Amino acid sequence: MEDLSQKLRQYIKIGTPAERRIAKYFSEHLNELPFETASSVADRLELSPMTVGRFLRSLGYHGLDGIKVHLKENAPTLTSQLPNILEQLQRDASEGRPLAAQIAEQVEMLQHIYNLAGQPQWQEATATILSSDNVFVAAHPSLAGIGRHFSDRLAFARDQVLFLDGANGSYIELFGERSKDGLLVIIDSPRFVSSRLLARSARRSGCKVLLVTGQFTEWAHEFANVTLSLPPQRANSRENLTAMMSLLEYLAVAVIQAAGETAETRTRRIEELQGMFAHAPLR
C-alpha cells in the first residue's frame, strides 16, 4: 500500500498535467476505487479511458482491476485501525456529533459483551440452553423480530425451541402442559411490562428462567436463574437494540459452538431441508 501511495505522490509532483490529475484523484479516493472503472474515472476527470489506462500501466497494473487486487491484498486489518478509529469517534463525539457518540457507545457495549462472555453466568446460560428439554423464547411484540431470529439461530444447535409471541394472551405453549425441564429465555425491555409476571409464573411452573436485559432489573435475583445484562444506554433512548441484537447473536454462536458435532449435523440437515422445500412448487 505504501509503495502505491508513494508512486502516486511522485506523479502528483512530477507527472504530466493528466497524470497529476489522475494521481491526485486516486490518492484522495483509494477507498472508492473498488467501485470504479477506468471509464468512470475518465468521465469524472474529463479524460479519455486510454489516458487512464496508460497511467495505470505506468504504475505497473494491467487496468484498474490490478489496483483493486492490490488494495484488497494490502488492506490494513481492522485491529490495527481500531485505536485510530476510536480516537476519531471520541473526538467527533466531543464536538457534538450524535452519530459518533452512538457508535462509540456501541463499541463500548461490544467490549462489555466480550467481557461478559468470559463470566460464569455466560457459561451457565449456554449450558442451560443446551441441556433443557424445551427452550421457550419470549419478548415484547416490538422485539418479536429479534426473538424469532434468536430462536431460529438456536435451532441450529438443538430441537424443541419455540418463540412465544404472546399473541393469544395466555402463553399456553409454555403453561398448557407442565414442562419437566424447560427453560424460558426472556428478552427484556422497558416496554415488556409483563416480563416480571412471566418470569415469576414460569418459575412457579417449574421452568428455569434466563433473563437477557438491557437495564438494571431489580427483580432478576428473585425470579431469574441466570441473568445476562447490558449497562444502561447513555444516549437519548430507553432501549439499545443494536447491543441487544449483538448479545443475542453472540450467545447463539456460543451455544452452536458448544453443541459441536451435533450442531454441524443439524446445520447440514437444515440446509438439505431448505434446499428441498424453499423452491418447491405449490400443487
DRENLOMI-680110 format. One record per residue: residue in one letter; x, y, z of N, C-alpha, C in turn. Coordinates in steps of 0.2 Angstrom, whole numbers, padded with zeros to 4 digits, always signed. Layout:
BEGIN
AXYZXYZXYZ
...
END
This chain:
BEGIN
M+0004-0006+0000+0000+0000+0000+0004+0006+0000
E+0010+0006+0004+0014+0012+0004+0018+0013-0002
D+0019+0008-0006+0023+0008-0012+0018+0012-0017
L+0012+0010-0017+0007+0013-0022+0006+0021-0020
S+0005+0022-0014+0004+0029-0011+0010+0033-0013
Q+0016+0030-0012+0022+0034-0014+0023+0035-0022
K+0021+0031-0026+0021+0032-0033+0016+0037-0035
L+0010+0037-0032+0005+0042-0033+0008+0049-0031
R+0011+0050-0025+0014+0056-0023+0019+0059-0028
Q+0023+0054-0031+0028+0056-0036+0025+0059-0042
Y+0020+0056-0044+0016+0058-0050+0013+0065-0049
I+0010+0066-0043+0007+0072-0042+0012+0078-0042
K+0019+0076-0041+0024+0081-0041+0027+0082-0048
I+0028+0077-0051+0032+0077-0057+0029+0075-0064
G+0022+0072-0063+0019+0070-0069+0017+0075-0074
T+0014+0073-0079+0011+0077-0084+0004+0080-0081
P+0001+0085-0084-0005+0088-0081-0010+0082-0080
A-0011+0078-0085-0016+0072-0085-0014+0067-0079
E-0008+0066-0079-0005+0061-0074-0006+0064-0067
R-0005+0070-0066-0006+0073-0059-0013+0073-0057
R-0018+0074-0062-0025+0074-0060-0027+0067-0058
I-0025+0062-0062-0027+0055-0060-0024+0053-0054
A-0017+0055-0053-0014+0053-0047-0017+0056-0041
K-0019+0062-0041-0022+0066-0036-0029+0063-0034
Y-0033+0061-0039-0039+0058-0038-0038+0051-0035
F-0034+0047-0037-0033+0040-0034-0031+0041-0027
S-0026+0046-0026-0024+0047-0019-0030+0049-0014
E-0034+0053-0016-0040+0055-0012-0045+0050-0012
H-0046+0045-0016-0052+0041-0017-0050+0034-0017
L-0044+0032-0013-0042+0025-0014-0048+0020-0011
N-0051+0022-0006-0057+0018-0003-0062+0017-0008
E-0063+0021-0013-0068+0021-0018-0067+0018-0024
L-0060+0016-0026-0058+0014-0032-0061+0007-0033
P-0062+0002-0028-0065-0004-0029-0072-0004-0033
F-0075+0002-0033-0082+0003-0036-0081+0007-0042
E-0075+0008-0044-0074+0012-0051-0072+0008-0056
T-0072+0011-0062-0069+0008-0068-0065+0013-0072
A-0061+0011-0076-0057+0016-0080-0061+0021-0083
S-0066+0019-0086-0071+0023-0090-0074+0028-0085
S-0076+0026-0079-0079+0030-0074-0074+0036-0071
V-0068+0034-0070-0063+0038-0068-0062+0043-0074
A-0061+0041-0080-0060+0045-0086-0066+0051-0086
D-0072+0048-0085-0078+0053-0086-0077+0058-0080
R-0075+0056-0074-0075+0061-0069-0070+0066-0070
L-0064+0064-0073-0059+0069-0074-0059+0072-0081
E-0064+0070-0085-0064+0073-0092-0058+0071-0096
L-0056+0065-0095-0050+0062-0099-0053+0056-0103
S-0049+0054-0107-0050+0048-0111-0049+0042-0107
P-0053+0036-0108-0051+0030-0105-0044+0028-0106
M-0042+0029-0113-0035+0027-0115-0030+0031-0110
T-0031+0037-0109-0026+0040-0104-0026+0037-0097
V-0031+0036-0095-0032+0032-0088-0028+0026-0089
G-0029+0022-0094-0026+0015-0095-0019+0016-0095
R-0016+0021-0099-0009+0022-0099-0006+0023-0092
F-0009+0027-0089-0007+0029-0082-0007+0023-0077
L-0012+0019-0078-0012+0013-0074-0006+0008-0076
R-0004+0008-0082+0001+0003-0084+0008+0006-0082
S+0008+0013-0082+0014+0016-0079+0015+0015-0072
L+0010+0013-0068+0010+0011-0061+0012+0004-0060
G+0012+0000-0066+0013-0007-0065+0007-0011-0065
Y+0001-0009-0067-0005-0013-0067-0008-0013-0073
H-0011-0019-0075-0015-0020-0081-0022-0018-0080
G-0024-0012-0080-0030-0010-0079-0032-0009-0071
L-0038-0006-0070-0040-0004-0063-0041-0010-0059
D-0042-0016-0062-0043-0022-0058-0037-0024-0054
G-0031-0022-0057-0025-0024-0054-0024-0020-0047
I-0026-0013-0048-0026-0009-0041-0031-0012-0036
K-0037-0014-0039-0042-0017-0034-0039-0023-0030
V-0035-0028-0034-0032-0033-0031-0027-0031-0026
H-0023-0026-0028-0018-0024-0023-0021-0021-0017
L-0026-0017-0018-0029-0014-0012-0032-0019-0007
K-0035-0025-0010-0038-0030-0006-0033-0034-0003
E-0027-0035-0006-0022-0039-0003-0018-0035+0002
N-0018-0029+0002-0014-0025+0006-0018-0020+0011
A-0025-0022+0012-0029-0018+0016-0027-0019+0023
P-0026-0014+0027-0024-0014+0034-0030-0018+0038
T-0028-0022+0043-0033-0026+0047-0036-0021+0051
L-0043-0023+0053-0047-0019+0057-0044-0018+0064
T-0040-0023+0067-0037-0022+0073-0032-0017+0073
S-0028-0016+0068-0023-0011+0068-0026-0004+0067
Q-0032-0004+0064-0035+0003+0064-0039+0005+0070
L-0041+0000+0074-0045+0002+0080-0043+0008+0084
P-0037+0008+0086-0035+0014+0090-0037+0021+0087
N-0035+0021+0080-0036+0027+0077-0044+0029+0076
I-0048+0023+0075-0055+0024+0074-0058+0026+0080
L-0056+0023+0086-0059+0025+0092-0057+0032+0094
E-0051+0034+0093-0049+0041+0094-0053+0046+0090
Q-0054+0044+0084-0058+0049+0079-0065+0049+0082
L-0068+0043+0084-0075+0043+0086-0076+0048+0093
Q-0071+0047+0097-0071+0051+0103-0070+0058+0102
R-0066+0060+0097-0065+0067+0095-0071+0070+0092
D-0074+0066+0088-0081+0068+0085-0086+0069+0090
A-0087+0064+0094-0092+0064+0099-0091+0070+0104
S-0085+0072+0106-0084+0078+0110-0086+0085+0106
E-0086+0084+0099-0088+0090+0096-0095+0090+0094
G-0099+0086+0098-0106+0086+0097-0109+0082+0091
R-0106+0077+0089-0109+0074+0083-0112+0068+0086
P-0119+0067+0085-0123+0062+0088-0121+0055+0086
L-0120+0054+0079-0119+0048+0077-0112+0045+0080
A-0107+0049+0080-0101+0047+0083-0102+0045+0090
A-0106+0048+0094-0107+0047+0101-0110+0040+0102
Q-0115+0039+0097-0119+0032+0097-0114+0026+0095
I-0110+0027+0090-0106+0022+0088-0101+0021+0093
A-0098+0026+0096-0093+0025+0102-0096+0021+0107
E-0102+0022+0109-0106+0018+0114-0107+0011+0112
Q-0108+0010+0106-0109+0003+0104-0103-0001+0104
V-0097+0002+0103-0090-0001+0103-0089-0003+0111
E-0091+0002+0115-0091+0000+0122-0095-0006+0124
M-0101-0006+0121-0106-0011+0123-0103-0018+0120
L-0100-0018+0114-0096-0024+0112-0091-0026+0117
Q-0087-0022+0119-0082-0023+0124-0085-0027+0130
H-0091-0024+0132-0094-0027+0138-0097-0034+0137
I-0099-0035+0131-0102-0042+0129-0096-0047+0129
Y-0090-0044+0126-0084-0049+0126-0082-0051+0133
N-0082-0046+0138-0080-0047+0145-0086-0052+0148
L-0092-0051+0146-0097-0055+0149-0097-0062+0147
A-0094-0063+0141-0094-0070+0138-0088-0074+0142
G-0084-0071+0146-0079-0074+0150-0082-0075+0157
Q-0088-0073+0159-0090-0074+0165-0094-0080+0166
P-0095-0083+0173-0098-0089+0174-0105-0089+0172
Q-0109-0084+0172-0116-0084+0170-0117-0085+0163
W-0112-0083+0159-0112-0084+0152-0112-0091+0150
Q-0107-0095+0153-0106-0102+0153-0112-0106+0155
E-0115-0103+0161-0121-0106+0163-0127-0106+0159
A-0128-0100+0156-0133-0099+0151-0132-0103+0145
T-0126-0104+0142-0125-0108+0136-0127-0115+0138
A-0124-0118+0144-0125-0125+0146-0133-0126+0147
T-0136-0121+0150-0143-0122+0152-0148-0123+0145
I-0146-0118+0140-0150-0119+0134-0149-0125+0131
L-0143-0128+0131-0142-0135+0128-0145-0141+0132
S-0145-0140+0138-0147-0146+0142-0154-0146+0144
S-0158-0141+0143-0165-0141+0145-0169-0145+0139
D-0175-0148+0142-0179-0152+0137-0182-0147+0132
N-0185-0142+0134-0188-0137+0130-0185-0130+0131
V-0184-0126+0126-0182-0119+0126-0188-0115+0123
F-0190-0110+0127-0195-0105+0125-0192-0098+0125
V-0193-0094+0120-0191-0088+0120-0197-0083+0119
A-0197-0078+0124-0202-0073+0124-0199-0066+0124
A-0203-0061+0121-0201-0054+0120-0207-0050+0119
H-0206-0044+0120-0212-0039+0119-0213-0039+0111
P-0219-0038+0109-0220-0038+0102-0216-0034+0097
S-0214-0028+0100-0209-0024+0097-0202-0027+0095
L-0201-0032+0099-0194-0036+0098-0195-0043+0096
A-0201-0044+0093-0203-0051+0090-0198-0053+0085
G-0196-0048+0080-0191-0050+0075-0184-0052+0078
I-0182-0049+0083-0176-0051+0087-0177-0058+0090
G-0182-0059+0093-0184-0065+0097-0184-0071+0092
R-0188-0070+0086-0188-0075+0081-0181-0077+0078
H-0177-0072+0077-0171-0073+0074-0166-0077+0079
F-0167-0075+0086-0163-0079+0091-0165-0086+0091
S-0172-0087+0091-0175-0094+0091-0172-0098+0085
D-0172-0095+0079-0170-0098+0073-0163-0100+0074
R-0159-0096+0077-0152-0097+0077-0150-0103+0082
L-0154-0103+0088-0154-0109+0092-0156-0116+0089
A-0160-0115+0084-0162-0121+0081-0157-0125+0077
F-0151-0121+0076-0145-0125+0073-0142-0129+0078
A-0143-0128+0084-0139-0132+0089-0144-0137+0093
R-0150-0136+0093-0155-0141+0096-0162-0141+0094
D-0166-0146+0096-0173-0147+0094-0177-0143+0100
Q-0183-0143+0099-0188-0140+0104-0186-0133+0106
V-0186-0129+0101-0185-0121+0103-0191-0118+0100
L-0195-0114+0104-0201-0111+0102-0201-0104+0104
F-0203-0099+0099-0204-0092+0101-0211-0091+0103
L-0212-0087+0108-0218-0086+0111-0220-0078+0109
D-0225-0077+0105-0226-0070+0103-0231-0067+0108
G-0235-0071+0112-0240-0069+0117-0246-0066+0113
A-0247-0068+0107-0252-0065+0103-0259-0068+0106
N-0259-0074+0109-0265-0077+0111-0267-0074+0118
G-0262-0070+0121-0263-0068+0128-0262-0072+0134
S-0261-0079+0132-0261-0084+0138-0254-0087+0138
Y-0250-0087+0133-0243-0091+0134-0245-0098+0135
I-0250-0101+0132-0252-0108+0133-0247-0113+0131
E-0243-0111+0126-0237-0115+0124-0233-0117+0129
L-0232-0112+0134-0227-0113+0140-0231-0116+0146
F-0237-0114+0147-0241-0116+0153-0246-0121+0152
G-0247-0123+0146-0253-0128+0145-0251-0135+0147
E-0245-0137+0146-0243-0143+0149-0236-0142+0153
R-0236-0144+0159-0230-0143+0163-0224-0146+0160
S-0219-0142+0159-0213-0144+0157-0208-0147+0162
K-0206-0153+0161-0202-0157+0166-0195-0153+0167
D-0192-0151+0162-0186-0147+0162-0185-0142+0157
G-0190-0137+0157-0190-0132+0152-0186-0125+0154
L-0184-0121+0149-0181-0115+0150-0184-0110+0146
L-0186-0104+0150-0189-0098+0147-0183-0093+0146
V-0182-0091+0140-0177-0085+0139-0182-0079+0138
I-0181-0074+0142-0185-0068+0142-0180-0062+0139
I-0182-0060+0133-0178-0054+0131-0182-0048+0133
D-0179-0045+0138-0182-0039+0142-0181-0033+0139
S-0186-0028+0140-0186-0021+0138-0190-0017+0142
P-0189-0011+0142-0194-0006+0146-0201-0007+0145
R-0202-0009+0138-0209-0009+0136-0212-0016+0138
F-0208-0021+0140-0211-0028+0141-0213-0028+0149
V-0219-0025+0150-0221-0024+0157-0223-0030+0160
S-0225-0035+0156-0227-0042+0159-0221-0046+0160
S-0215-0044+0159-0209-0049+0159-0208-0051+0166
R-0209-0047+0171-0208-0050+0178-0214-0055+0180
L-0220-0054+0178-0225-0058+0179-0224-0065+0176
L-0221-0064+0170-0220-0070+0165-0214-0074+0169
A-0209-0071+0171-0204-0075+0174-0206-0078+0181
R-0210-0074+0185-0212-0077+0191-0217-0083+0190
S-0221-0083+0185-0226-0088+0183-0222-0094+0180
A-0217-0093+0176-0213-0098+0174-0209-0102+0179
R-0206-0098+0184-0203-0102+0190-0207-0106+0194
R-0213-0103+0195-0218-0107+0199-0221-0113+0195
S-0220-0113+0189-0222-0119+0185-0217-0124+0184
G-0211-0123+0187-0205-0127+0187-0200-0126+0181
C-0201-0120+0178-0197-0119+0172-0191-0114+0174
K-0185-0115+0172-0180-0111+0173-0181-0104+0169
V-0177-0099+0171-0178-0093+0168-0171-0090+0166
L-0170-0088+0160-0164-0085+0158-0166-0078+0156
L-0164-0072+0159-0166-0066+0158-0160-0062+0154
V-0162-0060+0148-0157-0056+0144-0160-0049+0144
T-0157-0044+0148-0159-0037+0149-0154-0032+0147
G-0157-0026+0145-0153-0020+0144-0154-0015+0149
Q-0156-0017+0155-0157-0012+0160-0155-0016+0167
F-0155-0011+0172-0154-0014+0179-0161-0017+0181
T-0162-0023+0182-0169-0026+0183-0169-0029+0190
E-0172-0025+0195-0172-0026+0202-0174-0033+0204
W-0179-0036+0200-0182-0042+0202-0178-0048+0199
A-0173-0047+0195-0169-0053+0192-0167-0058+0197
H-0164-0056+0203-0161-0060+0208-0167-0065+0211
E-0173-0062+0210-0178-0066+0213-0182-0071+0209
F-0182-0070+0202-0186-0074+0198-0182-0077+0192
A-0176-0075+0191-0172-0077+0186-0166-0082+0188
N-0165-0087+0185-0160-0092+0187-0153-0089+0185
V-0153-0086+0179-0147-0083+0176-0149-0077+0173
T-0145-0072+0173-0146-0065+0170-0140-0063+0166
L-0141-0061+0160-0136-0058+0156-0138-0051+0155
S-0134-0046+0157-0137-0039+0156-0132-0034+0153
L-0135-0029+0150-0131-0024+0147-0131-0018+0151
P-0126-0013+0151-0127-0007+0155-0132-0003+0152
P-0135+0002+0156-0140+0006+0153-0137+0011+0147
Q-0141+0012+0142-0138+0016+0137-0138+0024+0139
R-0133+0027+0137-0132+0034+0139-0136+0039+0134
A-0136+0037+0128-0139+0041+0123-0147+0042+0125
N-0150+0046+0121-0157+0048+0122-0162+0042+0120
S-0161+0036+0122-0166+0031+0121-0166+0026+0126
R-0172+0023+0127-0173+0019+0133-0171+0012+0131
E-0170+0010+0125-0168+0004+0123-0161+0004+0119
N-0157-0001+0119-0151-0002+0115-0152-0008+0111
L-0156-0007+0105-0157-0013+0101-0151-0016+0098
T-0146-0012+0096-0140-0014+0092-0136-0019+0097
A-0136-0016+0103-0132-0020+0108-0135-0027+0110
M-0142-0026+0111-0146-0032+0112-0145-0037+0107
M-0146-0035+0101-0145-0040+0095-0138-0043+0095
S-0133-0039+0096-0126-0042+0097-0126-0047+0102
L-0128-0045+0108-0128-0050+0114-0131-0057+0112
L-0137-0056+0109-0141-0062+0107-0137-0066+0102
E-0135-0063+0097-0131-0066+0092-0125-0070+0094
Y-0121-0067+0098-0115-0070+0101-0117-0076+0106
L-0122-0075+0109-0125-0080+0114-0127-0086+0109
A-0130-0085+0104-0132-0091+0099-0126-0094+0097
V-0121-0090+0095-0115-0093+0092-0111-0097+0097
A-0111-0095+0103-0108-0099+0109-0112-0105+0110
V-0118-0105+0109-0122-0111+0110-0121-0116+0104
I-0121-0114+0098-0119-0118+0092-0112-0121+0093
Q-0107-0117+0095-0100-0119+0096-0100-0125+0101
A-0104-0124+0107-0104-0128+0112-0107-0135+0110
A-0112-0135+0106-0115-0141+0103-0111-0145+0099
G-0106-0142+0096-0101-0146+0092-0103-0149+0086
E-0102-0156+0086-0104-0160+0081-0111-0161+0080
T-0115-0160+0085-0122-0160+0085-0125-0154+0080
A-0122-0149+0082-0124-0143+0078-0122-0143+0070
E-0116-0146+0069-0114-0147+0062-0118-0152+0059
T-0120-0157+0062-0125-0162+0059-0132-0158+0057
R-0134-0155+0062-0141-0151+0061-0140-0146+0056
T-0135-0142+0056-0134-0137+0050-0134-0140+0044
R-0131-0146+0043-0131-0149+0036-0138-0151+0034
R-0142-0154+0039-0149-0156+0038-0153-0151+0037
I-0153-0145+0040-0157-0139+0039-0156-0137+0032
E-0149-0136+0030-0148-0134+0023-0151-0139+0018
E-0151-0145+0019-0154-0150+0015-0161-0149+0014
L-0165-0148+0020-0172-0147+0020-0174-0140+0017
Q-0170-0135+0018-0171-0129+0015-0170-0129+0007
G-0165-0133+0005-0165-0134-0002-0171-0138-0005
M-0174-0142-0001-0179-0146-0003-0186-0142-0003
F-0187-0138+0002-0193-0135+0002-0194-0128+0000
A-0188-0124+0000-0188-0117-0001-0191-0116-0008
H-0189-0120-0013-0192-0118-0020-0196-0123-0023
A-0199-0127-0018-0204-0132-0020-0210-0129-0023
P-0213-0131-0029-0218-0128-0032-0225-0130-0028
L-0229-0126-0028-0236-0127-0025-0240-0131-0029
R-0244-0136-0026-0248-0141-0030-0255-0140-0027
END
